[in-house]
Amino acid sequence: MTTPTSELDRAAADFRNALLRRDDAALKRLMAAYQPAYTRMQARVAALTTQIATAQAAGETVRPSWLIERERLATLQHQIVAEWARFADAAEQVITETQRAAVVAAHAEARQLTQAALRDAGVTTGADVVRLPLAAMQDLIGVLGDGSPLRGLLNRLGQQAAQDVGDALTHAVAVGRNPRRTARDIRDALGGDLNRALSIARTEQMRAYRSASLRNYQANSDILRGWQWRATSSRRTCPVCLAMDGTEHGLDEPFASHQCCRCCPVPLLRDRETPPRETGAEWFAKQDEATQRAMLGPGKHDLYKQGTLTLADLVGVKDDARWGRGRYQRSIGDATAAAAKREAAQVAALVQVQNPSIARRTDIRQIGSIGPQLTTLVGERSQATVVCLSDGVVEHYRKHSNQFDIGRAEAMLPEIVRNPVMVVAGTKAKSLVFVGDFDENYYLVVPIKALPEELWIETIYLDTKKRFHKRGWVQKGSLYQREGG
């Protein structure tokens, strides 16, 4: 975890820790309130599973229809709904109290954070920080993010619990599962419904705190220009929040995150640069490979390590008709597509700056930028960093499409340009040969002409790895070898 250095950083960390302590206390209260209801529900379930075992021992065939007879299942489900309603009484009180405490805290802390930001900027006089009346934020208490009553969702969880238990019991009977295994399945179902309630409690407390904070920031629009996303840099923090940490947002933009998000907004002053601090993405880049891999998963970590993906590429945004905008972690496929789109935009912008005449041409493709590890090597020969490909060269090498998979080779070009296995001096004076793995036996060889202000692919072809390394010009002209390549 990074050490806060400014007064704003220290205050934000202290307030956030206090918020999480209130959250932990609320979750413990909810679990304590659930235990008696859970015990009574388990007793009801045990009574029915005992009936099932007794019927089976007597030679009776127990099928789903047996549960329906004499309303055995319906009676159990009604009992579960009734027990859940008792728990919902306590849960509503706990969550509402926690929301109220969050709003009261945000009411004071938003002002203190703004004052801290002013002091950090050296502004000690002339700035009056407005604090909204608490009455202006009462609508954040006892409701969900869509404005509907909290109790309605808690009641629906009770109905879902009854349905989950019914589904588990019916399935167990249908497949002939023994009563002990059946009871375990039902315990799992009831545990899942408790987890949903805990998720609601955390999400709605954090939403109330963030919403109250943002309203106070909006009331100070004369001195504030927006807010900054703050996450805690730790292994517990999800990649989405690490990527969002440090991003800046306007005062009218809501805090659109995901369920159970623990991040908070801090104020940004008008006419002031944002003070430097280590962001979540920067913190993540410093972690050892084992930590990164555990947080991202093997597939995404491999792409991150290669430089194909950034943490920002993993952030997806979705709009829900009921809950509004939220963020989620993209799949590998969606993240890779987002990375390709980002890279294409960056390349186009770079070409526009470096060589506007190329940017206007319609007969070329902008393949990608060379990787930062190659800047010095290529910079000795060319000021350009974007590699281009003309339609004429494409037409030439596609004449050999019967020899190898041209489409696959073309798809590999951006990665080979950015992160080649090796770079070798070509047989021509201005040629740099970029080399990438096509498969376990072949290299994809990409000669690039390095002109003072342009980089052009001359052709592409395959060569066996064994034969390539034996070539004299390759042995004499090695310029770069990727670590581990």
SEKEMI-373305 format. One record per residue (C-alpha): residue number from 0; residue in one letter; x, y, z. Coordinates in steps of 0.1 Angstrom, whole numbers. Example, Ala and Ser with C-alpha at 12.3 -4.5 7.8 and 13.67 -1.06 7.14 Angstrom:
BEGIN
R   nr  rest     c1     c2     c3
R    0     A    123    -45     78
R    1     S    137    -11     71
This chain:
BEGIN
R   nr  rest     c1     c2     c3
R    0     M      0      0      0
R    1     T     14     34     -9
R    2     T     20     60     19
R    3     P     -1     91     16
R    4     T     21    122     14
R    5     S     -3    152     12
R    6     E    -29    164     37
R    7     L    -56    155     12
R    8     D    -42    120      8
R    9     R    -39    114     45
R   10     A    -74    127     52
R   11     A    -89    106     23
R   12     A    -72     75     36
R   13     D    -84     81     72
R   14     F   -120     88     62
R   15     R   -120     57     39
R   16     N   -107     35     67
R   17     A   -134     48     90
R   18     L   -160     41     64
R   19     L   -147      5     60
R   20     R   -148      0     97
R   21     R   -184     10     97
R   22     D   -190    -14     68
R   23     D   -174    -43     87
R   24     A   -194    -35    118
R   25     A   -227    -35     98
R   26     L   -219    -68     81
R   27     K   -212    -84    115
R   28     R   -246    -71    127
R   29     L   -263    -86     97
R   30     M   -247   -120    101
R   31     A   -256   -120    138
R   32     A   -292   -111    129
R   33     Y   -293   -138    102
R   34     Q   -281   -166    125
R   35     P   -314   -172    144
R   36     A   -334   -171    112
R   37     Y   -309   -195     95
R   38     T   -311   -219    125
R   39     R   -349   -220    123
R   40     M   -348   -225     85
R   41     Q   -323   -253     89
R   42     A   -346   -269    115
R   43     R   -375   -268     90
R   44     V   -353   -282     63
R   45     A   -340   -310     86
R   46     A   -376   -320     94
R   47     L   -384   -324     58
R   48     T   -352   -343     49
R   49     T   -359   -366     78
R   50     Q   -394   -373     63
R   51     I   -377   -381     30
R   52     A   -353   -405     47
R   53     T   -381   -422     66
R   54     A   -402   -426     35
R   55     Q   -372   -440     16
R   56     A   -364   -464     44
R   57     A   -400   -477     43
R   58     G   -395   -485      6
R   59     E   -415   -455     -7
R   60     T   -403   -439    -39
R   61     V   -397   -403    -33
R   62     R   -401   -381    -64
R   63     P   -407   -344    -69
R   64     S   -444   -351    -69
R   65     W   -440   -365    -33
R   66     L   -429   -330    -23
R   67     I   -460   -314    -37
R   68     E   -483   -339    -20
R   69     R   -497   -326     12
R   70     E   -480   -293      4
R   71     R   -447   -304     19
R   72     L   -426   -281     -3
R   73     A   -450   -252     -2
R   74     T   -452   -253     36
R   75     L   -414   -252     38
R   76     Q   -411   -223     14
R   77     H   -438   -203     33
R   78     Q   -418   -209     64
R   79     I   -386   -197     48
R   80     V   -403   -165     35
R   81     A   -416   -158     70
R   82     E   -382   -163     86
R   83     W   -366   -141     60
R   84     A   -391   -114     67
R   85     R   -380   -114    103
R   86     F   -344   -111     92
R   87     A   -354    -83     67
R   88     D   -368    -62     96
R   89     A   -333    -63    112
R   90     A   -315    -59     79
R   91     E   -335    -29     69
R   92     Q   -327    -12    102
R   93     V   -290    -20    100
R   94     I   -286     -9     64
R   95     T   -306     22     69
R   96     E   -286     32    100
R   97     T   -254     25     81
R   98     Q   -265     46     52
R   99     R   -275     74     76
R  100     A   -241     73     92
R  101     A   -224     73     58
R  102     V   -243    104     47
R  103     V   -235    122     80
R  104     A   -199    113     76
R  105     A   -197    124     39
R  106     H   -215    156     49
R  107     A   -186    166     71
R  108     E   -157    149     53
R  109     A   -164    163     19
R  110     R   -159    198     34
R  111     Q   -128    187     53
R  112     L   -113    171     21
R  113     T   -120    203      2
R  114     Q   -103    224     29
R  115     A    -73    200     29
R  116     A    -70    203     -9
R  117     L    -70    241     -5
R  118     R    -43    240     21
R  119     D    -22    217      0
R  120     A    -25    242    -28
R  121     G    -14    270     -5
R  122     V    -48    287     -4
R  123     T    -55    297     32
R  124     T    -79    326     27
R  125     G   -106    338      4
R  126     A   -122    304     -2
R  127     D   -155    296     15
R  128     V   -164    259     15
R  129     V   -202    254     14
R  130     R   -217    225     33
R  131     L   -252    214     22
R  132     P   -278    210     49
R  133     L   -283    173     59
R  134     A   -319    176     49
R  135     A   -308    179     13
R  136     M   -295    143     15
R  137     Q   -322    125     33
R  138     D   -334    110      0
R  139     L   -302     88      0
R  140     I   -313     69     31
R  141     G   -334     38     30
R  142     V   -335     36     -7
R  143     L   -315     18    -35
R  144     G   -295     33    -63
R  145     D   -326     34    -85
R  146     G   -346     53    -59
R  147     S   -368     23    -49
R  148     P   -374     13    -13
R  149     L   -347     -9      3
R  150     R   -373    -31     19
R  151     G   -387    -42    -14
R  152     L   -354    -57    -25
R  153     L   -349    -74      9
R  154     N   -384    -90      6
R  155     R   -376   -102    -29
R  156     L   -345   -119    -15
R  157     G   -367   -139      8
R  158     Q   -388   -151    -21
R  159     Q   -356   -159    -39
R  160     A   -344   -179     -9
R  161     A   -376   -199     -9
R  162     Q   -372   -206    -46
R  163     D   -335   -216    -42
R  164     V   -343   -240    -15
R  165     G   -372   -254    -35
R  166     D   -350   -259    -66
R  167     A   -323   -275    -46
R  168     L   -347   -299    -29
R  169     T   -366   -308    -61
R  170     H   -334   -315    -80
R  171     A   -320   -336    -52
R  172     V   -351   -358    -51
R  173     A   -353   -360    -89
R  174     V   -317   -374    -91
R  175     G   -320   -396    -60
R  176     R   -295   -376    -39
R  177     N   -292   -388     -3
R  178     P   -307   -366     25
R  179     R   -273   -355     39
R  180     R   -262   -343      5
R  181     T   -296   -326      0
R  182     A   -293   -308     33
R  183     R   -258   -296     23
R  184     D   -271   -282    -10
R  185     I   -298   -263      8
R  186     R   -273   -249     33
R  187     D   -253   -236      3
R  188     A   -284   -220    -12
R  189     L   -293   -202     20
R  190     G   -257   -191     24
R  191     G   -258   -176    -11
R  192     D   -289   -155     -2
R  193     L   -271   -142     29
R  194     N   -242   -131      7
R  195     R   -266   -112    -15
R  196     A   -279    -93     15
R  197     L   -243    -85     26
R  198     S   -235    -73     -9
R  199     I   -266    -50     -8
R  200     A   -255    -36     26
R  201     R   -220    -28     14
R  202     T   -230    -14    -20
R  203     E   -258      8     -6
R  204     Q   -237     22     22
R  205     M   -209     31     -2
R  206     R   -234     46    -27
R  207     A   -249     68     -1
R  208     Y   -214     80     10
R  209     R   -203     87    -25
R  210     S   -235    104    -36
R  211     A   -235    127     -5
R  212     S   -199    136    -12
R  213     L   -205    144    -48
R  214     R   -235    166    -39
R  215     N   -213    186    -15
R  216     Y   -186    189    -42
R  217     Q   -213    202    -67
R  218     A   -223    228    -41
R  219     N   -188    241    -43
R  220     S   -185    244    -80
R  221     D   -170    279    -77
R  222     I   -138    264    -63
R  223     L   -140    228    -75
R  224     R   -138    215   -111
R  225     G   -145    179   -105
R  226     W   -134    148    -85
R  227     Q   -108    121    -87
R  228     W   -113     84    -83
R  229     R    -95     70    -53
R  230     A    -88     33    -47
R  231     T    -66     16    -22
R  232     S    -36     -1    -39
R  233     S    -36    -36    -25
R  234     R    -41    -72    -36
R  235     R    -77    -70    -25
R  236     T    -85    -43    -50
R  237     C    -99    -54    -83
R  238     P    -81    -45   -116
R  239     V   -110    -23   -126
R  240     C   -106     -1    -95
R  241     L    -68      0    -98
R  242     A    -72     11   -134
R  243     M    -98     38   -124
R  244     D    -77     51    -95
R  245     G    -64     86   -103
R  246     T    -89     92   -132
R  247     E   -106    126   -132
R  248     H   -143    133   -136
R  249     G   -166    163   -139
R  250     L   -188    174   -111
R  251     D   -219    162   -129
R  252     E   -206    127   -135
R  253     P   -219    101   -111
R  254     F   -196     76    -95
R  255     A   -203     46   -117
R  256     S   -187     15   -103
R  257     H   -196    -21    -95
R  258     Q   -212    -39    -66
R  259     C   -192    -39    -33
R  260     C   -168    -13    -47
R  261     R   -149      4    -18
R  262     C   -135     34    -38
R  263     C   -143     70    -30
R  264     P   -141    104    -47
R  265     V   -118    133    -36
R  266     P   -122    169    -48
R  267     L   -102    186    -76
R  268     L    -96    224    -73
R  269     R   -103    248   -101
R  270     D    -73    264   -117
R  271     R    -49    240   -100
R  272     E    -30    210   -114
R  273     T    -38    177    -98
R  274     P    -10    169    -73
R  275     P     11    139    -84
R  276     R      6    106    -66
R  277     E     12     70    -75
R  278     T    -19     56    -92
R  279     G    -33     21    -89
R  280     A    -20     12   -124
R  281     E     15     24   -114
R  282     W     14      4    -82
R  283     F      3    -27   -100
R  284     A     32    -24   -125
R  285     K     57    -25    -96
R  286     Q     43    -58    -82
R  287     D     60    -91    -86
R  288     E     48   -114   -113
R  289     A     31   -138    -89
R  290     T     10   -110    -74
R  291     Q      0    -97   -108
R  292     R     -9   -132   -121
R  293     A    -30   -139    -90
R  294     M    -49   -106    -94
R  295     L    -55   -108   -132
R  296     G    -56   -146   -139
R  297     P    -31   -164   -162
R  298     G    -46   -154   -196
R  299     K    -50   -116   -189
R  300     H    -16   -115   -171
R  301     D      2   -130   -201
R  302     L    -13   -103   -223
R  303     Y     -5    -76   -197
R  304     K     31    -88   -195
R  305     Q     35    -88   -233
R  306     G     22    -52   -233
R  307     T     -8    -61   -253
R  308     L    -32    -51   -226
R  309     T    -32    -23   -200
R  310     L    -53    -23   -169
R  311     A    -75      4   -185
R  312     D    -83    -20   -214
R  313     L   -100    -43   -188
R  314     V   -125    -16   -177
R  315     G   -159    -21   -194
R  316     V   -188      3   -190
R  317     K   -225     -8   -192
R  318     D   -258     10   -189
R  319     D   -287     -6   -171
R  320     A   -322      7   -175
R  321     R   -328      4   -137
R  322     W   -295      9   -121
R  323     G   -278     33   -145
R  324     R   -242     32   -155
R  325     G   -217      8   -140
R  326     R   -183     -7   -146
R  327     Y   -172    -43   -150
R  328     Q   -141    -63   -159
R  329     R   -140    -72   -196
R  330     S   -134   -107   -209
R  331     I   -100   -114   -226
R  332     G   -117   -111   -260
R  333     D   -134    -78   -253
R  334     A   -103    -64   -236
R  335     T    -81    -73   -265
R  336     A   -105    -57   -289
R  337     A   -105    -25   -268
R  338     A    -67    -26   -267
R  339     A    -65    -28   -305
R  340     K    -89      1   -309
R  341     R    -69     22   -284
R  342     E    -36     13   -302
R  343     A    -51     22   -336
R  344     A    -63     56   -323
R  345     Q    -29     63   -308
R  346     V    -11     53   -340
R  347     A    -33     75   -361
R  348     A    -27    104   -338
R  349     L     10     98   -338
R  350     V     12     96   -376
R  351     Q     -8    129   -378
R  352     V     19    146   -357
R  353     Q     49    129   -372
R  354     N     40    128   -408
R  355     P      7    145   -419
R  356     S     13    136   -455
R  357     I     12     99   -447
R  358     A    -19    104   -425
R  359     R    -38    118   -456
R  360     R    -29     89   -479
R  361     T    -56     63   -485
R  362     D    -33     36   -499
R  363     I    -14     27   -467
R  364     R    -21     10   -434
R  365     Q     -7     22   -401
R  366     I      4    -11   -385
R  367     G     15      1   -351
R  368     S     41     17   -330
R  369     I     75      2   -321
R  370     G     79     -8   -285
R  371     P     97     15   -260
R  372     Q    125    -10   -257
R  373     L    134     -3   -294
R  374     T    133     35   -293
R  375     T    170     39   -292
R  376     L    178     12   -317
R  377     V    153     26   -343
R  378     G    159     62   -333
R  379     E    195     59   -346
R  380     R    180     54   -381
R  381     S    146     72   -381
R  382     Q    127     98   -362
R  383     A     94     79   -369
R  384     T     79     54   -344
R  385     V     49     42   -364
R  386     V     53     15   -390
R  387     C     33     17   -422
R  388     L     24     -7   -449
R  389     S     15      2   -485
R  390     D    -12    -15   -506
R  391     G     15    -22   -532
R  392     V     35    -43   -507
R  393     V      3    -61   -496
R  394     E     -5    -70   -532
R  395     H     31    -83   -537
R  396     Y     32   -106   -507
R  397     R     -3   -119   -511
R  398     K      8   -135   -544
R  399     H     23   -161   -521
R  400     S     -9   -167   -501
R  401     N     -8   -203   -511
R  402     Q     24   -208   -491
R  403     F     12   -197   -456
R  404     D    -18   -182   -438
R  405     I    -15   -145   -449
R  406     G    -45   -134   -427
R  407     R    -29   -148   -396
R  408     A      4   -133   -404
R  409     E    -11    -98   -410
R  410     A    -29   -101   -377
R  411     M      4   -107   -360
R  412     L     22    -76   -374
R  413     P     12    -50   -347
R  414     E     26    -73   -320
R  415     I     58    -81   -339
R  416     V     64    -44   -346
R  417     R     58    -36   -309
R  418     N     75    -66   -293
R  419     P     96    -87   -317
R  420     V    116   -118   -307
R  421     M    146   -102   -323
R  422     V    157    -75   -347
R  423     V    185    -81   -372
R  424     A    203    -57   -396
R  425     G    190    -65   -431
R  426     T    211    -71   -462
R  427     K    201    -36   -474
R  428     A    216     -6   -458
R  429     K    183      9   -445
R  430     S    166    -24   -436
R  431     L    158    -36   -401
R  432     V    144    -71   -399
R  433     F    118    -77   -372
R  434     V    112   -113   -363
R  435     G     83   -130   -345
R  436     D     72   -165   -337
R  437     F     47   -177   -363
R  438     D     45   -212   -347
R  439     E     70   -236   -330
R  440     N     88   -242   -363
R  441     Y     86   -210   -382
R  442     Y     95   -173   -378
R  443     L     74   -146   -394
R  444     V    101   -123   -409
R  445     V     93    -86   -414
R  446     P    119    -64   -431
R  447     I    113    -27   -424
R  448     K    129      1   -444
R  449     A    140     28   -419
R  450     L    139     62   -436
R  451     P    147     95   -418
R  452     E    110    102   -411
R  453     E     92     70   -421
R  454     L     92     33   -413
R  455     W     79     10   -441
R  456     I     73    -28   -442
R  457     E     90    -41   -473
R  458     T     74    -76   -473
R  459     I     66   -105   -450
R  460     Y     76   -141   -453
R  461     L     81   -173   -433
R  462     D    115   -190   -426
R  463     T    122   -221   -405
R  464     K    138   -212   -372
R  465     K    167   -236   -378
R  466     R    175   -222   -412
R  467     F    171   -186   -402
R  468     H    197   -188   -375
R  469     K    222   -203   -398
R  470     R    220   -174   -423
R  471     G    253   -155   -423
R  472     W    236   -120   -424
R  473     V    216   -130   -393
R  474     Q    246   -142   -374
R  475     K    265   -110   -382
R  476     G    237    -85   -378
R  477     S    219    -92   -345
R  478     L    208    -59   -330
R  479     Y    182    -69   -304
R  480     Q    171   -101   -286
R  481     R    140   -101   -265
R  482     E    146   -114   -229
R  483     G    134   -150   -228
R  484     G    129   -150   -265
